[in-house]
Amino acid sequence: MEKEYCVKCGKETPYTKDVPIDQRDCYIEGAGQLCDDCFIEIYG
């Protein structure tokens, strides 16, 4: 299955595209998936 990538830096995340967004960490509705580092950088 195809992996998701961070919408800010492009780093591969641990999630595949078939994982529902409500079961993911660091997913921002309307923006997409962030990696842990970018999520912390933006949201503290």
C-alpha positions as a printed Julia matrix, in Angstrom:
44×3 Matrix{Float64}:
  0.0    0.0    0.0
  1.17   3.53  -0.77
  2.6    5.54   2.15
  1.47   9.02   3.15
  4.01  11.84   3.11
  4.19  15.01   5.17
  2.5   17.88   3.33
  5.08  20.34   4.71
  8.48  18.64   4.35
  7.73  15.55   2.23
  9.05  13.04   4.8
  7.44   9.6    4.73
  4.99   9.05   7.61
  4.14   5.71   9.27
  0.66   5.71   7.69
 -0.59   4.22   4.46
 -3.34   5.86   2.45
 -5.88   3.24   3.57
 -5.66   4.23   7.27
 -8.71   6.36   8.18
 -7.82   9.91   9.21
 -9.5    9.53  12.6
 -6.98   6.78  13.43
 -3.89   8.89  12.64
 -1.77  11.24  14.69
 -0.71  14.59  13.2
 -3.44  14.7   10.52
 -4.82  18.19   9.92
 -8.27  18.3    8.34
 -8.17  20.49   5.24
 -4.38  20.35   5.02
 -3.32  16.71   5.22
 -0.8   14.52   6.99
  2.14  16.02   8.85
  5.16  14.17  10.21
  5.77  14.38  13.97
  8.54  16.97  13.59
  6.47  19.37  11.47
  3.44  18.94  13.73
  5.52  19.9   16.77
  7.12  22.8   14.88
  3.71  24.23  13.95
  1.56  23.37  16.98
  4.14  23.06  19.76
